[in-house]
């Protein structure tokens, strides 16, 4: 008995989730680009020292406010994929990063008077150019009155380059961080430095930029500008609830002439540049801001599309993609960061983000990130498309490649991290695909009622960063703890408050609930499948111990 236990314990590490080879390569490139690892010698071929790589990952995780595991886990990889400044973080040595709710870029302006100029103005907004200039002026002044910094607007005819060049751009705009249309990414800025792009601040010109409108009517330009200018001065994101440097859009923040930074933002700024002088700060000399304009109309080259309400639920697809949760509905989607924060209350356009997705694809029915190589698969109808990051690879492929009957569609697709298998759900049936072998497993489809307490014909199923499995239907979710096929006793729960910053629905769930069912007769039961998936020999004596030793893995 003890010898068998020892054998099993030796085999268990193979079940642990390991980063894919592509993720390791991408992680090393990222750590090198941003200064956490030294660049390789041009005349040598070097392998990364595992200890140094682990230390570099820990420093990066500390800087990003993540658990210091030293492992390229899904949350760390998701953080590495976020848009950010192109300059190195200049950390280098563990311990140099201060533990603050705000993060410092490690670079500052060496002068105290900074120049700025607007290179282009928004085309999708009813804001006048003078209003936009006033908003930029007040957004910079909010930082200036708390520090020893002054900001001077340069004439548009001046041949000199300003320190902060402001631009409203669309899609790809020559800085490696393309915008994605309405919703999603609103703007980005580059940290201080000696590069020509240092301090430059870019806003997505496809957003409907507003001033003085109610929250939900466009995007408040002043609030976003204050946030981005914080980056241009050297501040990173903050976790403080009242900080303008929180990573997601918070809506209007009040009248620009009366706005003041939070204590957290002041402390971050003053650590970089010192406190403001004791003498009274000069009052702005610009004319008062004009009354808010009427809500802008969509530009003539863009057809009007109704924007769905995320709080209505009933999503076409929900997927965990590199640590972020994507909620798809029609030609739109929302993203929730690994921290649980909604990137934006308004959705992003499907085709602006997934480049190469055919225009005729109007709905994504399922999506998942392939565990073995990090590729992202989007499903619609009886076909699927493979993406590397956001770029399409090749043409559409039939679902029959994954073991489904010709012409069949799917409601949900997800990868089970403990065995590397991919599960494809349609109605009350599911198929299983072996990614490592590149072929469907025999003996399928099977009945989804194996999952005790799950909703009938779910909208989608996904696995969280912690390994829990979630079923979604309507506006509710059912949680199955890691490795379990029995729903939590308090399931279902409303997904809005947990995932989407929405109020709880007034009525309870009406989805049919199925009693626990037994599997259809077949050549292998649930325990047998565990052995096949993990490569363990069939050892009846160990089967009762397996769920205890590996966290209750009983997934089929």
Secondary structure, DSSP 4 states (H G I P E B T S, - for coil): -HHHHHHHHHHHGGGS----HHHHHHHHHHHHHTTSSPPPPTT---PPPHHHHHHHHHHHHHHHT-----S--HHHHHHHTS---SS-----STT-S---SEEE-S---SSSEEEEEES---SS----HHHHHHHHHHHHHHHHTTSS-EEEEPPTT--SPPSEEEEEE-S--SSS----SSSS--EEE--SSSSTTTT-EEEETTS-EESSPPTTSSEEHHHHHHHHHHHHTTEEEE--TT-TTSSS-----S-GGG----HHHHHHHHHHH-PPPSSPPPPP-SPPPPPPPPPPPPPTTS---PPPPGGG---SEEEEETTEEEEEETTEEEEE-TTS-BS-SSPEEHHHHSBT--TT-----EEEE-TTT--EEEEETTEEEEEETTEEEEEEEEGGGGTPPTT---SEEEEETTTTEEEEEETTEEEEEETTTTEEPSS--EEGGGSBTPBSS-SEEEE-TTS-EEEEETTEEEEE-TT-SB--TT--EEHIIIIIS-PPPSS-----BPPP-PPPS-S--HHHHHHHHHT----HHHHHHHHHHTT-----
